[in-house]
Amino acid sequence: MGEFSLSHILLLTLVLLIFFGPSRLPALGQSIGKAIRGFKQGLNEIDTDAKDVGPQQQLNQNQQGMNQNQQQNAQQTQNTNNNQKG
């Protein structure tokens, strides 16, 4: 179990042919291929961006993000407290 044999692939192909029809299968395969290619390119861009930024810059960016989150949380708490008083 967990492995695809030739019979599994043939059965899957038959079901796809019945469900989508022979005219739509090439377009379906093409769109799936484009989606996978785009996903891989996105992962590569993220990976390259992470390599371009040095460790100190990443640390600074993380600290800035945390400071912004803390400020937003403090503002939300203050707004909640003001709403409860009013």
C-alpha positions, 0 to 999 in steps of 0.5 A: 500500500502507498505505491502506485502500480501500473494498474493504479495508473491505468485506472486513474487515467480511465477515470480522468478520461471519463470525467473530463473527456479526451478534449480537456485532458491536455489543457488540464495537464498544461494548467497543472504544470503551470501551477506547479512551475509557478509554485516552484518559482515562488519557493525559489524566490523566497529562498533567494531573498532569504540568502540575499539578506544577511543574518544581522539584517534578518535579526533587525527585521524580525525585531522591527516586526515584533516592535510593530506587533507590540505597538499594535497590540497596545493600541488595541488594548487601549481601544478596548479599555476605552470602549469598555469605559464609555 
